[in-house]
């Protein structure tokens, strides 16, 4: 399990050690896991959006308000349909939206 003393390049995930994490380390560990989840999810989504590494590096994660302005749907609509939208990235209980994925989705719906 990631610890505060681990080097980022030496991330080792051993789920068998969950019971060994001290209570005071749990919030930090959860933050590390959420950050790792977001980063890995973004890489997966971005990899499906474009084969270009330059596009992957330049993709941004949008808030619901930013995504709403880009696509023309309300924030509530985005949350209600988040399960079926291909550009949604979950970060813990929060949602973020891949800018490149959203733009690709908009293009696919406009028939371009």
Secondary structure, 3 states (H helix, E strand, C coil): CCCCCCCHHHCCCCHHHHHHCCHHHHHHHHHHHHHHHHHHHHHHHHHHHCCCHHHHHHCCEECHHHHHHHHCCCHHHHHHCCCCCCCEEEECCEEEEEHHHHHHHHHHHHCC
